[in-house]
């Protein structure tokens, strides 16, 4: 993960709040340009992926870290301890 502390301080971003608001206009193709200040805070460069987290009518834009398929596959192979029908029954109400 890239260190963004200097960019956060430059643009007034705190851990639990933001002092500034950046605006973008929706194009006729339903696209937006990420403002320079936001790109710098998130350390976005061409080709980077962004994620949109939606919760209770609010959308948060964040930098998406690349998905490592090989790591996911190797990890998934170790997570089979609760795959029996008995386990499904025991944990159904959780």
N, C-alpha and C positions, 0 to 999 in steps of 0.2 A: 504494500500500500504506500502511496506517495505521501510525503510529509507536506501538509498544507497550512501549518500553523502561521507562517509569515503572511500568506495570502488571506487567511481568516482575520488576522489582526489588521491588515491593510484595509480591508473592506468592512470592518466593524462586526464580524461574526463572532458571537460568543458560543460557548458550549450549548446553552439552552435557549438561545434567542438570536434574532437577527435585527440589526439596527437599520438596515437598508432594504428597500424594495426595488427590484428591477422589473421592467416591463418589456414584453415582446408583443408584436402584432401578428395575428394569424394571417397567413397568405391565402391567396385564392386556391392553392393546392392543400390547404389545411396544415401547413407547416409553420414552424417558428424558428427563429434564430436564437440560439442561447446567447444572452448578452456577454460581452467581454468580461465583465466583473465576475459573473457566475462561472464562466469557463476557467478563469484564473483561480477562483476559490476552490473549485473542484479539480483543478489541474487537468482539464479536458483538452485533448488534442484530436486532430482528425482521425477517425476510425475508432475512437473510444465508444464504448457502450454506456448508455445512461438508463437508469431504472426510474419508473414512476410508481411511487408508493401511494395508494389511495386509501384514505381512512376518514370516515365521517364527513365527506364533502370537501376534504382538503387533499391536494395532491402535492407530494414532495418529490422533487427531482434530486437524484443522487447518482454519483459515479458507480457504475456496475463493474465489479471485479470480474476478470475473465473466468469462465467455467473450465475447470480442469477435468475433462472426461476420464482420463486415465486414473486420476486420484479417486474420483467418485466411484468408478468401477471397482477399484481395489478395496475401497472402504465398504461398499455395499456387500461385498462377499463376506465380510466379517459380521454383518448385522442380521444374522439369521436365527438368533437364539429364541425368538418368540414367534415362530411361524407355524405352530401346530394348531389344529382346531381347538384343542383344550385351552391354549393361550388366548385364542380369539374369544372363546366363551368367558374366560376369567376376566379379561380386560375390556369387554364390550361396553360396559357402562362408564368407563373412565372418560 
